[in-house]
């Protein structure tokens, strides 16, 4: 994972799948981050957590629902 570029569309899509799997329960950003880190999708670092937050917020604003 080190040195690899993050493919944010794929990360956002995986995060969406994680959130949908919890339905009808709510899921926190921290839970999504832990799942992504445990799957090796993202490194578990504070800067990556902030970037994930930003990317998911942007995806929510762009979503039609």
Backbone as CSV, one residue per row, in Angstrom:
resi,resn,N_x,N_y,N_z,CA_x,CA_y,CA_z,C_x,C_y,C_z
1,UNK,0.818,-1.193,0.000,0.000,0.000,0.000,0.861,1.257,0.000
2,UNK,2.035,1.196,0.612,2.900,2.360,0.683,3.301,2.811,-0.712
3,UNK,3.174,4.084,-0.949,3.552,4.634,-2.239,2.487,4.524,-3.314
4,UNK,1.429,3.784,-3.057,0.362,3.647,-4.043,-0.583,4.839,-3.944
5,UNK,-1.112,5.241,-5.084,-2.112,6.301,-5.090,-3.463,5.711,-4.699
6,UNK,-4.205,6.484,-3.949,-5.542,6.046,-3.545,-6.505,6.307,-4.695
7,UNK,-7.250,5.312,-5.054,-8.277,5.451,-6.101,-9.588,5.770,-5.397
8,UNK,-9.852,7.063,-5.237,-10.980,7.501,-4.421,-12.335,7.034,-4.924
9,UNK,-12.602,6.989,-6.214,-13.913,6.466,-6.624,-14.154,5.041,-6.125
10,UNK,-13.133,4.206,-6.155,-13.265,2.834,-5.668,-13.431,2.810,-4.146
11,UNK,-12.719,3.675,-3.439,-12.828,3.750,-1.980,-14.231,4.207,-1.585
12,UNK,-14.730,5.239,-2.257,-16.078,5.746,-1.963,-17.114,4.669,-2.248
13,UNK,-16.936,3.938,-3.328,-17.867,2.858,-3.655,-17.844,1.780,-2.577
14,UNK,-16.664,1.402,-2.116,-16.557,0.390,-1.047,-17.162,0.915,0.243
15,UNK,-16.938,2.181,0.560,-17.529,2.777,1.762,-19.052,2.744,1.669
16,UNK,-19.590,3.006,0.492,-21.043,2.947,0.288,-21.563,1.532,0.555
17,UNK,-20.827,0.530,0.089,-21.222,-0.860,0.333,-21.211,-1.181,1.826
18,UNK,-20.210,-0.691,2.528,-20.112,-0.929,3.974,-21.306,-0.304,4.683
19,UNK,-21.621,0.933,4.355,-22.750,1.625,4.989,-24.052,0.897,4.694
20,UNK,-24.249,0.479,3.461,-25.480,-0.225,3.094,-25.600,-1.567,3.810
21,UNK,-24.496,-2.206,4.103,-24.517,-3.493,4.793,-25.002,-3.357,6.239
22,UNK,-24.856,-2.175,6.823,-25.304,-1.942,8.189,-26.784,-1.577,8.266
23,UNK,-27.411,-1.253,7.155,-28.807,-0.797,7.137,-29.694,-1.821,7.809
24,UNK,-30.647,-1.389,8.590,-31.105,-0.024,8.819,-30.331,0.700,9.915
25,UNK,-29.292,0.114,10.466,-28.489,0.783,11.487,-27.648,1.883,10.868
26,UNK,-27.296,2.850,11.684,-26.398,3.922,11.246,-24.955,3.475,11.456
27,UNK,-24.063,4.040,10.699,-22.645,3.716,10.814,-21.865,5.024,10.877
28,UNK,-20.806,5.036,11.672,-20.001,6.244,11.812,-18.840,6.237,10.816
29,UNK,-18.297,7.400,10.607,-17.113,7.526,9.754,-15.977,6.671,10.319
30,UNK,-15.840,6.676,11.630,-14.775,5.888,12.263,-14.945,4.395,11.970
31,UNK,-16.182,3.903,12.023,-16.424,2.491,11.703,-16.041,2.185,10.257
32,UNK,-16.406,3.082,9.351,-16.064,2.882,7.939,-14.544,2.889,7.770
33,UNK,-13.879,3.822,8.438,-12.412,3.904,8.336,-11.767,2.616,8.846
34,UNK,-12.235,2.108,9.991,-11.664,0.864,10.522,-11.875,-0.299,9.564
35,UNK,-13.042,-0.374,8.969,-13.311,-1.458,8.010,-12.387,-1.339,6.806
36,UNK,-12.255,-0.135,6.254,-11.393,0.064,5.084,-9.936,-0.237,5.421
37,UNK,-9.498,0.185,6.598,-8.113,-0.084,7.003,-7.887,-1.583,7.210
38,UNK,-8.862,-2.257,7.808,-8.687,-3.692,8.053,-8.685,-4.494,6.754
39,UNK,-9.361,-3.964,5.732,-9.373,-4.626,4.421,-8.146,-4.255,3.588
40,UNK,-7.332,-3.344,4.088,-6.143,-2.926,3.359,-6.423,-1.924,2.254
41,UNK,-7.609,-1.320,2.278,-7.985,-0.347,1.246,-7.297,0.992,1.501
42,UNK,-7.204,1.381,2.786,-6.567,2.637,3.180,-5.628,2.388,4.351
43,UNK,-4.549,3.171,4.433,-3.714,3.084,5.635,-4.436,3.755,6.800
44,UNK,-4.213,3.255,7.987,-4.877,3.780,9.179,-4.027,4.902,9.765
45,UNK,-4.190,6.113,9.211,-3.450,7.281,9.676,-4.412,8.454,9.824
46,UNK,-4.104,9.397,10.717,-4.970,10.581,10.865,-5.160,11.376,9.565
47,UNK,-4.108,11.599,8.772,-4.343,12.330,7.519,-5.290,11.584,6.566
48,UNK,-5.191,10.257,6.530,-6.063,9.489,5.644,-7.499,9.518,6.156
49,UNK,-7.672,9.529,7.471,-9.008,9.643,8.070,-9.649,10.971,7.656
50,UNK,-8.890,12.057,7.734,-9.408,13.375,7.331,-9.729,13.407,5.846
51,UNK,-8.884,12.791,5.036,-9.120,12.753,3.586,-10.365,11.927,3.270
52,UNK,-10.540,10.800,3.958,-11.739,9.982,3.773,-12.976,10.795,4.127
53,UNK,-12.920,11.518,5.231,-14.043,12.359,5.640,-14.394,13.350,4.543
54,UNK,-13.393,13.991,3.994,-13.601,14.969,2.921,-14.196,14.322,1.676
55,UNK,-13.662,13.181,1.286,-14.134,12.497,0.077,-15.567,12.000,0.234
56,UNK,-15.904,11.465,1.412,-17.265,10.974,1.624,-18.265,12.126,1.715
57,UNK,-17.842,13.248,2.296,-18.724,14.420,2.343,-18.997,14.922,0.928
58,UNK,-17.966,14.938,0.111,-18.142,15.372,-1.284,-19.084,14.418,-2.022
59,UNK,-18.946,13.130,-1.777,-19.819,12.139,-2.424,-21.261,12.299,-1.957
60,UNK,-21.473,12.593,-0.664,-22.835,12.798,-0.161,-23.472,14.020,-0.817
61,UNK,-22.702,15.089,-0.949,-23.246,16.310,-1.592,-23.583,16.074,-3.050
62,UNK,-22.840,15.212,-3.724,-23.069,14.938,-5.145,-24.179,13.913,-5.364
63,UNK,-24.547,13.188,-4.311,-25.557,12.143,-4.430,-26.953,12.757,-4.625
64,UNK,-27.740,12.180,-5.550,-29.082,12.719,-5.808,-30.072,12.432,-4.698
65,UNK,-29.779,11.460,-3.812,-30.712,11.127,-2.717,-30.245,11.635,-1.405
